[in-house]
Amino acid sequence: MTDHRVRPGQKPEDQFTALLEEQTSSLPTSLFLGAAFASILGSLSLKIAGKNDQALFVGQWAAPFLLLGIYNKMVKQHGSDSAVRTIEE
């Protein structure tokens, strides 16, 4: 059976991704968690106000904010690109 997995350092990231990760890693992960909670509270407020379409729109922001927070945390813990990390070590 053929092994199709990508191993650390096998495929380097491009410089645009590295630039984004460098900039966003300076943001605290709690910022993304706070944005998710604000989205949920904003959605609830809009729902109570009877603005159902807007409530759904704002409520759907919570999941992307949480995913961005997880990505941010992973970049901080594991680094931006293992290929660069192995060369520097």
N, CA, C and O of each residue as an XYZ file, in Angstrom:
356
protein
N       0.844     -1.177      0.000
C       0.000      0.000      0.000
C       0.893      1.246      0.000
O       1.913      1.282      0.688
N       0.515      2.240     -0.755
C       1.286      3.476     -0.867
C       0.929      4.422      0.273
O      -0.240      4.569      0.628
N       1.942      5.057      0.838
C       1.749      6.012      1.925
C       1.725      7.427      1.340
O       2.728      7.887      0.795
N       0.595      8.113      1.447
C       0.426      9.444      0.849
C       0.483     10.572      1.870
O       0.145     11.709      1.541
N       0.897     10.293      3.085
C       0.936     11.336      4.116
C       2.057     12.334      3.851
O       3.109     11.990      3.313
N       1.803     13.573      4.242
C       2.821     14.618      4.149
C       3.541     14.657      5.490
O       2.910     14.777      6.541
N       4.840     14.558      5.447
C       5.651     14.533      6.659
C       6.132     15.949      6.989
O       6.226     16.796      6.101
N       6.439     16.205      8.274
C       6.934     17.537      8.641
C       8.158     17.928      7.821
O       9.116     17.163      7.713
N       8.114     19.114      7.250
C       9.218     19.623      6.456
C       9.186     19.220      4.996
O       9.991     19.706      4.202
N       8.263     18.334      4.626
C       8.206     17.862      3.248
C       7.654     18.919      2.297
O       8.151     19.055      1.179
N       6.643     19.665      2.717
C       6.023     20.705      1.894
C       6.074     22.022      2.659
O       5.328     22.199      3.623
N       6.930     22.941      2.255
C       7.027     24.218      2.983
C       5.835     25.130      2.695
O       5.223     25.069      1.628
N       5.529     25.968      3.670
C       4.485     26.973      3.501
C       5.044     28.140      2.697
O       6.255     28.359      2.657
N       4.148     28.884      2.059
C       4.598     30.050      1.306
C       4.813     31.235      2.240
O       4.429     31.189      3.409
N       5.421     32.283      1.727
C       5.762     33.443      2.537
C       4.531     34.239      2.963
O       4.550     34.884      4.012
N       3.464     34.206      2.169
C       2.245     34.913      2.545
C       1.647     34.306      3.804
O       1.234     35.027      4.712
N       1.601     32.970      3.859
C       1.088     32.291      5.048
C       1.967     32.593      6.252
O       1.461     32.840      7.347
N       3.269     32.573      6.055
C       4.191     32.870      7.150
C       3.989     34.297      7.664
O       4.039     34.538      8.870
N       3.760     35.241      6.748
C       3.525     36.636      7.142
C       2.243     36.753      7.964
O       2.229     37.416      9.001
N       1.163     36.109      7.505
C      -0.098     36.151      8.253
C       0.058     35.534      9.634
O      -0.438     36.079     10.619
N       0.744     34.400      9.711
C       0.928     33.742     10.997
C       1.797     34.571     11.935
O       1.569     34.589     13.144
N       2.782     35.251     11.383
C       3.624     36.111     12.217
C       2.803     37.245     12.826
O       2.961     37.570     14.002
N       1.929     37.843     12.022
C       1.126     38.962     12.499
C       0.043     38.511     13.480
O      -0.138     39.126     14.531
N      -0.674     37.440     13.138
C      -1.789     37.019     13.985
C      -1.331     36.326     15.260
O      -2.084     36.275     16.232
N      -0.105     35.789     15.279
C       0.359     35.121     16.497
C       0.591     36.117     17.632
O       0.691     35.720     18.794
N       0.677     37.399     17.305
C       0.835     38.402     18.354
C      -0.496     38.690     19.061
O      -0.514     39.310     20.125
N      -1.604     38.241     18.473
C      -2.910     38.428     19.102
C      -3.140     37.352     20.159
O      -2.808     36.189     19.931
N      -3.698     37.715     21.305
C      -3.975     36.691     22.310
C      -5.115     35.780     21.843
O      -6.062     36.235     21.202
N      -5.013     34.516     22.166
C      -6.034     33.547     21.783
C      -7.376     33.903     22.427
O      -8.429     33.608     21.862
N      -7.345     34.525     23.589
C      -8.584     34.907     24.263
C      -9.378     35.944     23.463
O     -10.586     36.081     23.658
N      -8.709     36.673     22.564
C      -9.405     37.629     21.704
C     -10.412     36.900     20.810
O     -11.540     37.361     20.635
N     -10.002     35.766     20.250
C     -10.895     35.001     19.387
C     -12.042     34.391     20.190
O     -13.175     34.338     19.710
N     -11.755     33.934     21.407
C     -12.806     33.401     22.268
C     -13.799     34.501     22.630
O     -15.009     34.275     22.627
N     -13.290     35.681     22.938
C     -14.161     36.820     23.233
C     -15.013     37.219     22.042
O     -16.182     37.571     22.199
N     -14.428     37.167     20.847
C     -15.194     37.486     19.635
C     -16.306     36.469     19.409
O     -17.397     36.827     18.965
N     -16.034     35.212     19.710
C     -17.068     34.180     19.566
C     -18.210     34.424     20.545
O     -19.380     34.340     20.170
N     -17.877     34.722     21.790
C     -18.925     35.009     22.778
C     -19.703     36.271     22.422
O     -20.919     36.324     22.603
N     -19.007     37.283     21.916
C     -19.689     38.513     21.492
C     -20.642     38.219     20.337
O     -21.730     38.792     20.267
N     -20.243     37.342     19.445
C     -21.107     36.940     18.336
C     -22.363     36.249     18.850
O     -23.466     36.507     18.369
N     -22.187     35.379     19.820
C     -23.335     34.667     20.387
C     -24.271     35.641     21.092
O     -25.488     35.574     20.918
N     -23.703     36.543     21.887
C     -24.530     37.528     22.599
C     -25.206     38.493     21.626
O     -26.366     38.858     21.814
N     -24.480     38.902     20.591
C     -25.077     39.774     19.578
C     -26.216     39.091     18.852
O     -27.247     39.704     18.575
N     -26.027     37.817     18.546
C     -27.078     37.050     17.891
C     -28.303     36.932     18.783
O     -29.432     37.086     18.318
N     -28.084     36.662     20.054
C     -29.195     36.561     21.003
C     -29.936     37.889     21.111
O     -31.166     37.918     21.145
N     -29.191     38.979     21.164
C     -29.818     40.301     21.244
C     -30.660     40.596     20.004
O     -31.773     41.109     20.107
N     -30.121     40.268     18.839
C     -30.867     40.493     17.601
C     -32.107     39.599     17.528
O     -33.149     40.018     17.024
N     -31.993     38.381     18.026
C     -33.142     37.463     18.030
C     -34.251     38.009     18.932
O     -35.428     37.975     18.575
N     -33.865     38.504     20.089
C     -34.854     39.082     21.015
C     -35.501     40.310     20.392
O     -36.687     40.567     20.602
N     -34.722     41.070     19.625
C     -35.253     42.269     18.971
C     -36.107     41.935     17.749
O     -36.664     42.828     17.111
N     -36.206     40.647     17.428
C     -37.042     40.242     16.307
C     -36.371     40.322     14.943
O     -37.031     40.193     13.912
N     -35.082     40.530     14.937
C     -34.338     40.602     13.667
C     -33.706     39.238     13.395
O     -32.507     39.036     13.587
N     -34.544     38.317     12.945
C     -34.127     36.920     12.820
C     -33.026     36.701     11.784
O     -32.091     35.942     12.038
N     -33.118     37.348     10.631
C     -32.103     37.158      9.601
C     -30.740     37.658     10.069
O     -29.725     36.992      9.862
N     -30.717     38.817     10.692
C     -29.460     39.364     11.200
C     -28.916     38.499     12.341
O     -27.704     38.327     12.471
N     -29.814     37.959     13.163
C     -29.393     37.095     14.275
C     -28.701     35.846     13.753
O     -27.680     35.430     14.301
N     -29.237     35.250     12.713
C     -28.595     34.076     12.119
C     -27.242     34.432     11.523
O     -26.273     33.688     11.679
N     -27.176     35.565     10.845
C     -25.928     36.002     10.217
C     -24.830     36.200     11.255
O     -23.723     35.688     11.093
N     -25.127     36.933     12.309
C     -24.129     37.219     13.347
C     -23.806     35.962     14.152
O     -22.658     35.768     14.551
N     -24.784     35.119     14.393
C     -24.564     33.893     15.157
C     -23.632     32.921     14.462
O     -22.952     32.130     15.116
N     -23.598     32.977     13.151
C     -22.722     32.067     12.411
C     -21.256     32.493     12.457
O     -20.399     31.758     11.965
N     -20.946     33.628     13.018
C     -19.560     34.066     13.147
C     -18.829     33.320     14.260
O     -17.600     33.252     14.247
N     -19.561     32.762     15.219
C     -18.924     32.136     16.387
C     -17.980     31.003     15.984
O     -16.847     30.946     16.463
N     -18.426     30.117     15.122
C     -17.582     28.977     14.732
C     -16.285     29.414     14.032
O     -15.220     28.909     14.388
N     -16.330     30.326     13.057
C     -15.055     30.761     12.466
C     -14.112     31.432     13.462
O     -12.897     31.249     13.386
N     -14.667     32.210     14.397
C     -13.808     32.824     15.412
C     -13.127     31.754     16.261
O     -11.941     31.873     16.570
N     -13.864     30.709     16.640
C     -13.271     29.636     17.433
C     -12.211     28.880     16.635
O     -11.166     28.518     17.176
N     -12.475     28.642     15.359
C     -11.481     27.971     14.514
C     -10.216     28.808     14.355
O      -9.108     28.272     14.384
N     -10.376     30.102     14.190
C      -9.207     30.980     14.102
C      -8.411     30.975     15.412
O      -7.182     31.036     15.402
N      -9.125     30.902     16.532
C      -8.450     30.817     17.826
C      -7.654     29.536     17.967
O      -6.541     29.550     18.493
N      -8.215     28.424     17.500
C      -7.498     27.152     17.544
C      -6.272     27.206     16.651
O      -5.196     26.758     17.048
N      -6.420     27.746     15.454
C      -5.295     27.873     14.531
C      -4.205     28.749     15.134
O      -3.021     28.420     15.053
N      -4.602     29.857     15.736
C      -3.667     30.773     16.379
C      -2.892     30.052     17.488
O      -1.677     30.210     17.610
N      -3.599     29.270     18.281
C      -2.977     28.532     19.376
C      -1.986     27.494     18.840
O      -0.904     27.316     19.399
N      -2.362     26.812     17.757
C      -1.477     25.804     17.170
C      -0.202     26.430     16.619
O       0.880     25.860     16.766
N      -0.316     27.588     15.991
C       0.870     28.272     15.468
C       1.791     28.660     16.615
O       3.011     28.545     16.499
N       1.215     29.118     17.721
C       2.034     29.502     18.866
C       2.724     28.293     19.493
O       3.871     28.397     19.928
N       2.045     27.149     19.546
C       2.607     25.969     20.196
C       3.577     25.203     19.308
O       4.593     24.699     19.786
N       3.267     25.113     18.016
C       4.040     24.252     17.130
C       4.890     25.007     16.125
O       5.665     24.393     15.392
N       4.765     26.296     16.076
C       5.534     27.086     15.130
C       4.819     27.216     13.802
O       3.798     26.574     13.556
N       5.368     28.049     12.964
C       4.737     28.349     11.688
C       4.960     27.249     10.670
O       4.016     26.834      9.998
N       6.178     26.772     10.540
C       6.490     25.770      9.522
C       7.630     24.901     10.012
O       8.702     25.410     10.337
N       7.415     23.612     10.069
C       8.436     22.724     10.619
C       9.670     22.661      9.721
O      10.760     22.362     10.207
N       9.527     22.931      8.432
C      10.698     22.904      7.543
C      11.676     24.008      7.932
O      12.887     23.788      7.964
N      11.156     25.175      8.224
C      12.005     26.292      8.638
C      12.591     25.998     10.017
O      13.755     26.303     10.277
N      11.791     25.410     10.891
C      12.246     25.120     12.251
C      13.388     24.115     12.237
O      14.340     24.271     13.002
N      13.327     23.080     11.384
C      14.405     22.085     11.358
C      15.680     22.665     10.762
O      16.774     22.243     11.138
N      15.570     23.614      9.849
C      16.752     24.240      9.259
C      17.438     25.132     10.297
O      18.666     25.166     10.369
N      16.649     25.853     11.103
C      17.207     26.779     12.088
C      17.816     26.066     13.273
O      18.707     26.614     13.921
N      17.363     24.855     13.581
C      17.861     24.138     14.772
C      19.197     23.590     14.576
O      19.746     22.964     15.483
